[in-house]
């Protein structure tokens, strides 16, 4: 997998509330991409150069050719 970085990065701590964990997006990413409440973001766990990473698609579309099946809450399962 080839991943190129655009010179922007940030550090976010994993947070726990009650019995679940969550990550938050920084305000600059939300404003810069005109995201609003109800927009869907697709998170994918990936491996890049033998390192684990997360890719987030901000346009409300998943990867082409994949069927996304809702598993529970905001979680989803991908089938090709």
N, C-alpha and C positions, 0 to 999 in steps of 0.2 A: 504494500500500500504506500503510495506516495502522498505525503501531506506537506503542504507548504504553508509557512506562517507569514502573516501580514504585518508583523511588528507590533501587535497589540496582544497583551496578556494581562491576567489578573489572578489574584489568589483569593479563593473563597473557602471558608471553613465549612465542613459538613456539620449541620446542626441537627439536634434531636429535640423533638417536641412530642411529648407523651410516649407512644410506642413506635413512632416512625421517624425516619431520617429524611432530610431534604437539603437541597442546594438552592441558593437564590441567585438570580441574574442581577448584575449591577445595573443601576439606573441608566448609565450611558448606553448600554447595549439595547435596553428597551426603547429609549427615546430615539436613538440613532437608527433603529429599524422600524420605527412607527408601530411598535407592538402595543396591543391593547388587551384589556380583560376579555377572556374567551378565545383568544388566538391559541392555536395548537402549536406546540414545539415538539419536535421529534428528537429524542436523545438516542444515540447508538454507542454501545461499548465497542471500541476498536483496538487493534494492536498496531502500533506504529513503531517500526524499528525495534521490535521486541519489548516495547513498553506499552502498558495499558493506558488508554485515553478515552475521552468521551467527545463525540462530535454532536453538536446541536444544530438541527436545521431550523432556521427561523422563519421560513416562508410558508409554514403550515402544510407542507407536503412531505411524505415519506420518500424513501428511495424508490426509483422506478422498478417495476417488476416484482414487488414484494406485496404480499397480503398481510395486513396488520390486523391481528385479532386481539380484541380487548381482553385482558386477563383478569384484572381486579383493580378497581379504583382508577388510578392514572397509569397503571402498568399495561404494557402490551407485549404480545409475542409476535415474532416475525416468522413467516413461512414463505419460502421461495417457490 
